[in-house]
Amino acid sequence: DAVVVAESQSKLPPPLSAAAEIRATLLARLAELDRGSRAMPEDAVEVAQLVEQLEEEAAKAGLWRPSFPRDLGELDGRWRLAYNSAFAGTDGLGGRRPGTSLDTPVLQVGEIYQVYRVNESKVDTVITVRPPSWLQKTGVLDLLPVIEGDADTEITLTQQFDVARFDTLRFAFVDGQVVNRVIGMFGALRFPLALLGFTSDTSKDTPFTDVLETKYCDGELRISTGGRNRELRVYTRA
């Protein structure tokens, strides 16, 4: 069923407040880390500490922590992924490892967006992938008549969601689509993601659902934790 929500009333932290200063520092650091792919372990620790400090300021002010379903409207719209701790470097038996490369010899991962359609209880994850940078630099792609220099492929993965707790949503994949210049000549390629075509059930936790806890949201910056490994994800309004 459709979810009816109130218009978002969230506001940014006041200028010169501690929350505003921490928020600005966090965004400045994330701008250097390419969604976490350039983050070494110490960078990931610093980001986590800044997030914790921002959460503490939100708790003191009694603001910027949405309560669902009342505040679902604060999520509505398009968000750009600014950081995912899953991409960051790690310390392991092999020593310190840098973050996951988003530009491999095989492909390059472009922008990643989340698009909430709250009144439909749906969210789309939109990922742009393109040929690796070394291939782009050769100029070969510009010579292909169908591509005409635009070799981007857009992958959209759609999930439905339900409120799991006052600060947490539960998700399950529904379907997806792929489109690029070649496929677009025939329409987007769509495919089901629900297990064996059965209707996705987000009313309870199952092996096929996932949860995302919204720890902070001021209308322009959103911080969540979720996934099987409790990844830290930071989004900015697009």
C-alpha positions in Angstrom: 0.0 0.0 0.0 1.1 3.6 -0.6 2.6 5.4 2.3 1.3 8.9 3.0 3.9 11.2 4.5 4.2 14.8 5.6 6.4 17.2 3.8 9.9 17.2 5.1 10.5 19.9 7.8 14.2 19.1 8.3 16.7 22.0 8.6 20.4 22.3 8.5 22.4 22.8 11.8 22.7 26.5 12.7 25.8 28.3 11.3 28.8 28.3 13.7 27.2 25.6 15.8 29.2 22.5 16.8 27.0 20.4 14.6 27.6 22.6 11.6 31.4 22.6 12.1 31.5 18.8 12.4 29.2 18.4 9.4 31.5 20.7 7.3 34.6 18.8 8.4 32.9 15.5 7.5 31.9 16.6 4.0 35.4 18.0 3.4 37.0 14.7 4.3 34.6 12.7 2.2 35.3 14.9 -0.8 38.9 13.6 -0.8 38.0 9.9 -0.5 36.0 9.1 -3.7 33.1 7.3 -1.9 35.6 5.5 0.4 37.7 4.0 -2.4 40.7 6.2 -1.5 40.3 5.7 2.2 43.1 4.0 4.2 42.1 2.4 7.5 43.0 5.6 9.4 40.7 7.6 7.1 37.8 5.2 7.8 38.4 5.6 11.5 38.3 9.4 11.2 35.1 9.4 9.2 33.5 7.0 11.8 34.5 9.4 14.6 33.1 12.4 12.8 29.9 10.6 12.3 29.7 9.7 15.9 30.3 13.3 17.0 27.6 14.5 14.6 25.2 12.0 16.1 26.0 13.1 19.6 25.2 16.7 18.6 22.0 15.6 17.0 21.0 13.8 20.3 21.8 16.9 22.3 19.7 19.1 20.1 16.9 16.6 19.7 17.0 17.1 16.0 18.1 15.5 12.7 17.2 11.9 13.8 14.1 10.9 11.8 11.4 8.8 13.3 9.5 6.5 10.9 6.9 6.5 9.5 6.3 10.1 10.5 9.4 11.4 8.8 9.6 9.2 5.7 9.2 12.4 3.7 12.7 13.4 4.6 14.1 10.5 2.5 12.0 11.2 -0.6 14.0 12.1 -3.7 17.5 11.6 -5.1 20.6 11.1 -3.0 24.2 10.7 -4.2 26.4 8.1 -2.4 29.3 10.1 -0.8 30.9 7.3 1.2 30.5 3.6 1.9 32.8 2.0 4.5 32.7 -1.2 2.5 34.9 0.6 -0.1 37.5 1.7 2.5 40.9 0.2 3.2 41.4 -2.4 5.9 44.0 -3.8 8.3 44.5 -7.5 7.9 47.0 -10.3 7.9 48.6 -9.0 4.7 49.1 -5.5 6.2 47.3 -2.3 5.5 45.2 -2.4 2.4 43.9 0.6 0.4 40.3 0.9 -0.5 38.4 -0.9 -3.3 39.2 0.6 -6.7 36.2 1.9 -8.6 38.3 2.1 -11.8 39.5 -1.4 -12.6 41.1 -2.7 -15.8 37.7 -4.1 -16.7 35.2 -1.3 -15.9 34.8 2.0 -14.1 32.1 2.6 -11.6 30.6 6.1 -11.9 28.1 7.8 -9.6 25.8 5.8 -7.4 22.5 7.2 -6.4 19.5 6.2 -4.2 16.1 7.5 -5.4 13.4 7.1 -2.8 9.8 7.0 -4.0 8.2 7.1 -0.5 4.6 7.1 -1.6 5.2 3.9 -3.4 7.4 2.3 -0.7 10.1 1.8 -3.3 13.8 2.9 -3.6 16.0 2.6 -6.7 19.8 2.2 -6.5 21.1 3.7 -9.7 24.7 2.7 -10.7 26.5 4.0 -13.8 29.3 1.8 -15.1 31.5 2.6 -18.1 34.6 1.2 -19.9 37.8 1.5 -17.9 39.7 4.8 -18.1 42.5 3.3 -20.2 40.1 2.3 -22.9 38.4 5.7 -22.8 41.7 7.4 -23.4 42.4 5.4 -26.6 39.6 7.2 -28.4 38.3 3.9 -29.8 34.8 4.4 -28.3 34.4 7.7 -30.1 34.7 5.8 -33.4 31.9 3.4 -32.8 28.8 4.7 -34.6 26.1 3.4 -32.2 27.9 4.5 -29.0 29.2 7.9 -30.4 31.4 8.3 -27.3 28.7 7.6 -24.8 29.5 4.1 -23.5 27.8 4.5 -20.1 25.5 1.8 -18.9 22.9 2.6 -16.2 21.9 -0.2 -13.9 18.8 0.3 -11.7 18.0 -2.0 -8.8 14.6 -1.5 -7.2 13.7 -2.5 -3.7 10.5 -2.2 -1.8 10.7 -1.2 1.9 8.7 -1.3 5.1 9.3 0.3 8.5 11.1 -2.1 10.8 11.7 0.2 13.7 11.3 3.9 14.4 14.7 4.6 12.8 15.1 1.5 10.5 13.7 0.4 7.2 13.6 -3.2 5.9 14.3 -3.8 2.2 13.9 -6.5 -0.4 14.8 -6.5 -4.0 11.9 -6.4 -6.5 13.4 -6.0 -10.0 16.0 -4.2 -12.0 16.8 -2.7 -15.4 19.8 -2.0 -17.6 20.0 0.7 -20.3 22.7 2.1 -22.5 22.9 3.6 -26.0 22.7 0.1 -27.6 20.0 -1.4 -25.4 18.1 1.9 -25.5 17.4 1.4 -29.2 15.1 -1.4 -28.1 14.0 -0.2 -24.7 15.4 -0.9 -21.3 16.3 -4.5 -20.4 14.2 -5.4 -17.4 14.7 -8.4 -15.1 13.1 -9.7 -11.9 15.1 -9.8 -8.6 12.5 -11.3 -6.3 13.4 -14.9 -5.5 11.8 -17.2 -8.1 9.4 -14.5 -9.0 7.6 -14.6 -5.6 6.4 -11.3 -4.1 9.0 -9.7 -1.9 8.0 -9.7 1.8 9.3 -6.8 3.9 7.0 -7.2 6.8 9.5 -9.3 8.6 13.2 -10.2 8.6 14.1 -13.1 6.2 17.3 -14.3 4.6 16.3 -12.1 1.6 15.7 -8.8 3.4 18.2 -6.2 4.6 17.8 -3.3 7.0 19.1 0.3 7.0 19.2 2.4 10.1 19.0 6.2 9.5 21.3 7.7 12.1 21.2 11.4 10.9 19.3 13.3 8.3 19.0 17.1 7.9 17.5 17.2 4.4 20.8 17.6 2.6 23.0 15.0 4.4 21.9 11.5 5.4 23.9 9.0 7.3 22.9 5.3 7.6 24.3 2.0 8.7 23.1 -1.3 7.3 23.9 -4.3 5.2 25.2 -7.7 6.4 28.4 -6.1 7.7 26.8 -2.9 9.2 28.4 -0.7 6.6 28.5 3.1 7.2 26.9 4.9 4.2 26.8 8.7 3.8 24.5 10.3 1.2 24.1 13.9 0.0 21.1 15.4 -1.6 21.4 15.4 -5.4 
